[in-house]
């Protein structure tokens, strides 16, 4: 149930994570933004629950209500498929506070929100990445540029600055590359690209 604050309806948010430091960090990110009311994780009236997949995977301890699910890699979301039609957001733990709060608001509005890399996996029959095909995947010149910088250990912000594009576009290209290479992480994408001859050793 939404409560009304000075700036409009408040979204009641519970945070569920295995480590106190992670819970504190997530709560601090939300507390810095208007429109949220932080509640105890056991509060049955929470509008949205943020769940760190590391603490819930395999345990069946998923909330029976809208949730924002966090994971280290897109493949980890395979264990977090919700009941049909349940509002959910799937974002990586590297997400910014802006991305986190946007995901919470989307879920509170009854939507499903996916990271680009997660969306690529979501479109498959299974969320578990398939084995790479025998033929070399086709990457665009821009995707190869992004992948080369990823292989060099560059973060998204640095890649965006070097290529003159937005961080969102960088994340989109990385998500597309992960999908084309059937990779579950940036590191795996680089390894598969080297194996396929797309990147030099």
N, C-alpha and C positions, 0 to 999 in steps of 0.2 A: 504494500500500500504506500503510495507516494505521499510524503508530507510536504507542506508548503513552507518555504523559507522566505527570506527577504528578497531573494532574486528569482523566486518561482518554486515549482515543485522540487523537492529533494529526492534524490535517488538513494534508497537504502542499500548499502553495499557491504557484504561480508567478504573477508579475505581468508582463504584456506591455503596454507603452505606449510611444509614440513619443518622449516627452520625459522626461528624467531626473527633473525635478521632479515630474511626475505619478507616475512609478514610486515615487519616494521617499515621496510623500504616501500612496499606496495601501498601501505596505509599512508605513509608520508607523501607519496606522489599524489594520492587522491585528496588528502587533506589540504594540499596546496592549491587545489582547484575549487571553484564555487559549484554548488549544486549537488554535493554528495553528503550523505549522512552515514558515517561508518558505524557498523553494528557488529555485535559478536558473531562469530562464525556459526554458532548454533541457533541464531535468530531465524525462526521460521518465516518471519515477515520481511526478510531481505528481498529486495527487488532483483538484485544481481549478486551472484557469488563469483569471486575471482578464485580460480583453482590452479595451483601449481601442480602440473601433471606428475611431477616426480613424487609427490606425496600421495597421489591417488591411483596411479596406474596399477592395474592388476588387483586392486583392492575392492573394486566395486563401490568405492566411496564417492560416487559422483552425486552432486546435488540434483534433486528432482525439481529443479527450477532453472530459469535462465542463468547462464554462466559465461564468464570469460576464462578461457583455458589457456594457460601458458606452458610452453615447452621449449626445449633447447633446439629442436630440429623439427621440420615438417613431418618426418616419418613417425615421430613420437605421438602424433595425434591419432594414429590408427586405433588406439585403445580408448579414444574419447568420443566415439560417434554417439550423438545424442538421440533421444527418442525423436521420431519423425515430427518435424514442425517446431521443435523446441528452439526458441531464440538462443543462439550461441555465438561466441566470437572465438576465433583461434588465432593467437598472436604469439610471436617468438619472444623469449625473455629479453632479447636485445631491444625490444620496443621502447620508444621514448614515452615520457609521461603524457604527451599529447596523443600519441597513438593509443595508449592504455585508456585514457579517459574517453576518447572517441569510441573505442570498442565498448566500454561500459554503457555509454549513452545509446549506442546502436542496439545493444541487447535489451536495454530497458524499453526501447521503442518497439521491440518485437521483431528485430531483424537478425539475420545471420551475417557475421562479418568474418572475412578470411584474409590472412596475409596472402600476397600474390603467390609465394612458394607453396603455401598450403592449398590454395585454390587449384593449383596445377594437380596436386595429388587427389584433391576432392573430386575432380572430374573423372578419375579412373574408377573401374568397378570396385577396386579395393584401395584403401589409403596406404597400403604397404607398397613401397616402391618395387617395381618389377626389375628383373635383371636386365642389364644393358643389352641391346640387340647386337647382332654380329656385325652389322654394317655401321660405319661411322656416322653419327648424327650430324645434321647440317645446322651450323650456327651462323648467324648473320655476322658481318664485320663488326658491328657495334657490340654484339654479344661476346665476340672473341676479345674485343678490347676490354670489356668489363671483366671477363674471366681471367685475362692476363694480369690485371691489377689485383684481382682477388688472389691469384696464385702468388703475387708478390707480397701478400699480407696486408693490402691496403683496406681500411675500413670504408664503409659506404660513403661517408662524408668526403673523404679524400678522393675517392673515385669520382664522385659527382663534380668536385672542383677541377680535377684534371681533365675531365671530358666535357665540362661545361654544360652539365645536365643536372636535374634535381635529384635529391636523394631518393624520392619516390620512384623516379624513373630507373635509378640504379637498382632498387629493390625489385622492380618489375622485371628488369633484364635478368637479374640473378634468379628470380623465380622461374622464368622461362628456361634458362639454362639448366636449372635443376630438373625441370620436367623433361627436357629433351635428352638429358644424359641419364635420366632415371636415378638421380643422386638424392640422398637424404640430407646432405650437408654441403657447405661450401668446400670443405676439405675433400670430400668424396668426389665432388664435381671436378675439382682440379685433377685428382688422381685418375679419374675415368677419361678426362680430356687428354692427359698425357699418354695414357694407354692407347687411346684412339688416334694418336698422332696429331691432335688439334693444338697441343701446346708443346713447346720444346722442353726437353729434360733440363 
